[in-house]
Amino acid sequence: MKKSTPNISISKVAKEARVSIATVSRVLHKHPSVKATTARKVQAVIQDLGYKPGKHSSPRNPRQNRSPLLKHHTVLLLWTGGRAHTGQQLQEGVATAMRRHNINLIVDYITDNWTPPPVLRQGQIDGILLHGPPLTPKYRKFLSKFPAVWLYYQGGSEWGDRVQPDHRLVGQLALQYLIKQDCSNLCVASYAPTSDTHTYHTERSDAFQQAAHLHGYECQTIGHSLPQPKSQRGLYEFTSKIIENFLSLPNQPDGLFVANDLCANVHDQLIRNNITPMKDVILVGSDCDNIADQRHLEPPPVMFDINAYTVGQLAVQLLLTRISLPNLPRMTQLIEPEILIP
C-alpha cells in the first residue's frame, strides 16, 4: 500500500476509479445503492492511493469560519411535497456544506396541515433550500421574502435560484447509449406533462425524442397521456397500463428509456410478462437515488447518477452567494449526470 500523502483528494480517487465524487462518498458511507463490484473498485483505489477521508483538512476555529453576512447562521431545508422517501445523498451534501460553513440546518416537510417552525415564523433564518413541487400561493407569498434555492426537480419558477441535474442531458445520453447497443426500435415511458411547468421527466422525455428524431430513429411513447399517480397503488396500476401499451406496440421496441421514477416497477413488470430486461429489451432509466435497494434488479438496468451529493453542496454555495449579492440576476446551475452501465 502506498503511504498517504496530503496531495490525495476525493476527486483524485474518483478520477482514478472512473466514478463520480458522489459514488466515492457513497462507498465511504457504505450506502446500500452502491454495487459490490463498484465498492470493491473504489476501495482498491483508496487503499492504493493511501487516501484518508478528512485527515488533511485544515483545522479551523468555528467562529473564524462563520460568514459575517449571515445574521442567524441558520438555513431551512424544506421538502415541499411532504415527507421524502429518497434524497439521502442530497441531504448529506447539504449537511456537509453547512458544517463546513458552521451553519445550523433545519429540515422540515410541508404536509396538509403544515405549521412553519418557530424560527421561520419569527424570521430567524438566513435562507431556504427547497426540494419538490411548486408551492401553493399561500406558502409562496410567505416564503418568497427569504433568499431561496430550488433543488433537483421542477420546483417553482416565480422566485429563487436553482441547482439541478441536467435533465435534458439525461435523455440525450440515454439515446446515445441505446444507439451504441444497435437498438433500432426505440420507446420512452413517462408521465403526462403538466401545464404549469416542465417537470424533470418531461424534460428527459422531450430530449430523448428530439435526439432520436435528429438521428433518424422512430420513437414510440407510452404513459404520456396518463397523469402521475398520487399513491403506491396508483403507481402499480400506472406501470401495468404502460406495460400493456408496450406489449401492444406494432413495432416491438428493443430499447426502452424510462424517463420518470418507475424504472424498478417497469423492470419487475417486464419480467412478469416474460420479457428479460437487457436481453429482450435494453432498459435505461431512473436515478439510482430513486431506488432504495437496486440489488434486487436482476439483470441490472442502465441507470443514472445525478450527483445528488454535489447538487446539495453547490446549492449551499449558491444560497450564500445570493445572500451576499442579493441583486444578482436569478441563477441556475446544471450538474452533469453520469450514466451507470452494469
Secondary structure, 3 states (H helix, E strand, C coil): CCCCCCCCCHHHHHHHHCCCHHHHHHHHCCCCCCCHHHHHHHHHHHHHHCCCCCCCCCCCCCCCCCCCCCCCCEEEEEECCCCCCCCHHHHHHHHHHHHHCCCEEEEEECCCCCCCCHHHHCCCCCEEEEECCCCCHHHHHHHCCCCEEEECCCCCCCCCEEEEECHHHHHHHHHHHHHHCCCCCEEEECCCCCCCCCCHHHHHHHHHHHHHHHCCCCEEEECCCCCCCCCHHHHHHHHHHHHHHHHHCCCCCCEEEECCCCHHHHHHHHHHCCCCECCCEEEEEEEHHHCCCHHHCCCCCEEEECCHHHHHHHHHHHHHHHHHCCCCCCCEEEECCEEECC
